[in-house]
């Protein structure tokens, strides 16, 4: 129902963002990896499933803790090195699974492209304002076409001076 809303409150991504406030290199995420992120996410999902099966994670708090610790350290490293929330968008297996399911969500954030084209020249939804950062996933409102790459944080709604971005109810899928 709520698309990738979980990603907005995920403790792994949140701790990565806190680490980014301490140290941040803000390097662009490699284009090759961006273009093949679906394979990376599928690999992460399969790794989690394999780890769950091979270690009996359901019966072992230690193994679950090791999995979560590995994900947390990976998220912090990615947050410190790469711009925006690259871990969440391109590498996180949990976010990837939720992103696929988000395509069937009843909720979506979408921009009125006519307003964006005719009135906007500053792209606050993407770049941010003096008070708020831009889209954590690095998308401009008018270019957003899939719930898979939106975590419904509504940063774009807060930043848009033209009131062009709205939360919509839609037919699932």
C-alpha atoms as one frame of an Amber mdcrd trajectory, in Angstrom:
protein
   0.000   0.000   0.000   2.649   2.530   0.973   5.267   1.863  -1.720   8.831
   2.292  -0.381   7.763   4.243   2.700   9.682   1.740   4.842  12.911   3.012
   3.262  12.221   6.444   4.786  12.413   5.013   8.304  14.846   2.129   7.769
  17.432   2.188  10.576  20.197   0.953   8.260  19.765   3.838   5.816  19.282
   6.290   8.674  22.585   5.317  10.292  24.258   5.593   6.890  22.895   9.142
   6.575  24.180  10.026  10.036  27.637   8.762   9.050  27.422  10.896   5.884
  26.966  13.994   8.062  30.275  13.230   9.790  32.349  12.223   6.734  31.211
  12.433   3.138  33.220  12.111  -0.073  30.120  12.638  -2.301  31.558  10.731
  -5.248  29.096   9.896  -8.011  27.888   6.326  -7.999  29.602   4.458 -10.882
  27.493   4.551 -14.049  28.182   0.890 -14.808  26.832  -0.113 -11.403  23.838
   2.238 -11.787  22.982   0.611 -15.091  23.300  -2.870 -13.606  21.887  -2.172
 -10.141  18.975  -4.556 -10.726  21.508  -7.387 -10.926  23.281  -6.143  -7.807
  20.005  -6.012  -5.900  18.959  -9.440  -7.192  22.352 -10.759  -6.075  21.862
  -9.182  -2.646  18.382 -10.722  -2.334  19.668 -14.138  -3.381  22.578 -13.795
  -0.945  20.184 -13.016   1.893  18.014 -16.011   0.958  21.080 -18.252   0.701
  22.420 -16.955   4.029  19.037 -17.573   5.631  18.898 -21.128   4.315  22.545
 -22.024   4.944  22.779 -20.693   8.486  19.325 -21.324   9.919  18.983 -17.609
  10.596  15.444 -18.003  11.887  16.751 -19.978  14.849  19.941 -18.017  15.435
  19.931 -14.459  16.735  23.720 -14.397  16.254  23.457 -15.120  12.530  20.685
 -12.555  12.109  22.821 -10.028  13.946  25.782 -10.784  11.666  23.601 -10.280
   8.586  22.268  -6.953   9.878  25.753  -5.844  10.951  27.116  -6.646   7.472
  24.322  -4.643   5.879  24.861  -1.744   8.295  28.617  -1.573   7.687  28.041
  -1.783   3.920  25.457   1.005   4.087  27.768   3.236   6.106  30.677   2.677
   3.714  28.462   3.402   0.686  26.988   6.495   2.374  30.400   7.909   3.188
  31.805   7.298  -0.299  28.887   7.942  -2.658  26.441  10.808  -3.174  22.882
  10.856  -1.869  21.462   7.503  -0.732  23.201   5.230  -3.210  23.148   2.244
  -0.868  19.379   2.346  -0.539  18.711   2.860  -4.232  21.334   0.709  -5.933
  22.628  -1.886  -3.455  20.188  -2.722  -0.640  18.545  -6.104  -1.119  15.715
  -5.309   1.289  14.987  -1.981  -0.394  15.195  -3.689  -3.761  12.542  -6.226
  -2.783  10.331  -3.469  -1.398  10.977  -1.421  -4.557   9.659  -4.192  -6.784
   6.564  -4.504  -4.611   6.184  -0.698  -4.638   5.252  -0.880  -8.310   1.879
  -2.234  -7.194   1.315   0.445  -4.552  -1.882   2.467  -4.326   0.127   5.599
  -3.541   2.520   7.575  -5.722   4.256  10.928  -5.763   4.061  12.513  -9.209
   4.714  15.944 -10.621   2.527  17.985 -12.928   5.026  18.171 -15.785   3.241
  21.113 -17.399   3.826  23.223 -14.288   7.430  22.021 -14.033   8.215  22.831
 -17.654   6.515  26.235 -17.723   7.360  27.577 -14.248  10.436  25.847 -12.850
  13.992  26.722 -13.710  15.714  25.910 -10.429  14.834  22.220  -9.799  14.443
  22.532  -6.029  12.886  19.064  -5.925  16.222  17.639  -7.088  18.776  20.138
  -5.782  17.067  21.149  -2.547  16.700  24.528  -0.884  18.579  26.374   1.827
  16.321  24.648   4.390  15.996  21.130   2.910  18.174  18.733   0.956  17.026
  17.565  -2.463  15.670  14.149  -3.335  17.667  11.549  -1.403  17.478   9.198
  -4.380  18.574  11.893  -6.823  15.435  12.225  -8.926  13.716  15.336 -10.175
   9.947  15.302  -9.729   9.008  15.521 -13.420  11.294  12.616 -14.323   9.878
  10.267 -11.688   7.917   7.527 -13.423   8.127   4.571 -11.052   7.500   3.959
  -7.373  10.547   1.678  -7.424  12.819   4.716  -7.172  10.734   6.805  -4.743
  10.564   6.283  -0.995   7.672   8.687  -0.428   9.758  10.918   1.827   7.979
  13.948   0.285  11.159  16.024   0.225  10.261  17.061  -3.315   6.816  18.218
  -2.154   8.350  20.382   0.582  10.924  21.865  -1.804   8.669  22.608  -4.786
   7.778  26.324  -4.821   5.154  25.771  -7.550   3.084  23.103  -5.762   3.544
  20.795  -8.760   4.172  17.515  -6.899   1.297  15.631  -5.289   0.620  12.391
  -3.511  -1.849  10.502  -5.671  -4.008   7.444  -5.188  -3.855   5.168  -8.212
  -4.924   1.777  -9.452  -2.331  -0.719  -8.147   0.233  -1.855 -10.686
